[in-house]
Amino acid sequence: MAVVEAATQVDARCSESLSSRFRRIRSLTTRLCEHLEPEDLVVQSMPDASPAKWHLAHTTWFFEQFLLRPFLPGYRPFHPKYEYLFNSYYESVGPMHARPQRGLLTRPTIKEISAYREHVDRHMVELIASQQDDERVSSLTTLGLHHEQQHQELLLTDIKHLFAQNPLQPAYRDRRPQPERTPGPLRFASYEGGVQEIGATGKHFCFDNETPRHRVYVESFALAERPIVNAEYHEFIREGGYRRPELWLSDGWATVKREGWNRPLYWSESLDAELTLSGLEALQPGAPVCHLSYYEADAFARWAGARLPTEAEWEIAAATLPVTGNFLEDDRLHPEAAPEGSGMKQLFGDIWEWTRSPYVAYPGFRPLTGALGEYNGKFMCIQLVLRGGSCLTPRDHIRATYRNFFYPSARWQCAGVRLARDF
């Protein structure tokens, strides 16, 4: 029961059966690949990204490794080498194929990976049906499904990065209509300081890094009612933002010089277009700027006379708001301009929002026991927290307490800026 107690429980608010949820999420991953050609599925564009084929196999490996092997009597693994090929970073499980070399795996074939998914899915449906009252099976299956939803987003961001390396500038799929909006002036909402509580209670699903719920003290602060948009970031560039070292953290400025950054990832040299999953598109002035590193987000905040919020400030602002926004299910696959009017907008969906908070353990944090303890805790070093989800995040995967994390130089995720100020 230690794993079950450490892992959070199945969300009791969800009326969908575990079996139906399993089928829905697993089938969505497969459908995301229907727009791709076999050649697209194999290639790896950089060490931080993975081939789409690997995402299909690794998410399947997760269910085989942590559910079918220990809980389904008589289960026989699909292939003896897959435990090695598709382990990501679970050192306690055993050795693994080197991450930067995943793109060299032309075999197993796409057809064989599809057969692997079908094999594991069939046995997982059997396991769920036969042990639906086993809290361990329910809890770990739910964890595995949220893990798969993380990889659905990664699959799309990795494909986008891959296509960006191609001079043909291919499109993942045709553009979907987006509403034409002009966001209003940037306004700030004020929040009183004091002792607040943040973090998940554990009553519904969450990852271990969201726990425990604990008290924090915050000074009074103000948070922008919408993210920074392309037109505002364009002005930052026009005023020499990438040429002014006083705006940048030391590591950020060194990265700008080393990498030759002078605009967001995927923006054209002319600054009037950007590469999207629908190919090269005209830059929408009112849409949230995305694919920024933490360094760029922080530099923009300094230029604007503001700062990035802490994750506590962000969560305090988001805690009472419904989880609504532009998510993967909306099928736009790109940030869109905020609706007009006052009030907090786009805290959820559209773009992940960098915070100034380091990704560290909450007071009293305890990782999951066993191999699953490697899921989050061991990465709590030299990374920054992002909040809110993006246009590529499944809607039922996100919540106000969700903590994403990346290295400060990462740009290939849909990350942007929301400003904060001292009150």
Secondary structure, 3 states (H helix, E strand, C coil): CHHHHHCCCCCCCCCCCHHHHHHHHHHHHHHHCCCCCHHHHCCCCCCCCCCHHHHHHHHHHHHHHHHHHHHCCCCCCCCCCHHHHCCCCCCCCCCCCCHHHHHHCCCCCHHHHHHHHHHHHHHHHHHHHHCCCCHHHHHHHHHHHHHHHHHHHHHHHHHHHHHHCCCCCCCCCCCCCCCCCCCCCCCEEEECCEEEEECCCCCCCCCHHHCCCEEEEECCEEEECCCCEHHHHHHHHHCCHHHCHHHCCHHHHHHHHHHCCCCCCCECCCCCEEEECCEEEECCCCCECCCCCHHHHHHHHHHCCCECCCHHHHHHHHCCCCCCCCCHHHCCCCCCCCCCCCCCCCCCCCCEEEEEEECCCCCCCCCCCHHHHHCCHHHCCCCEEEECCCCCCCHHHCCCCCCEEECCCCCCCCEECCCEEEC
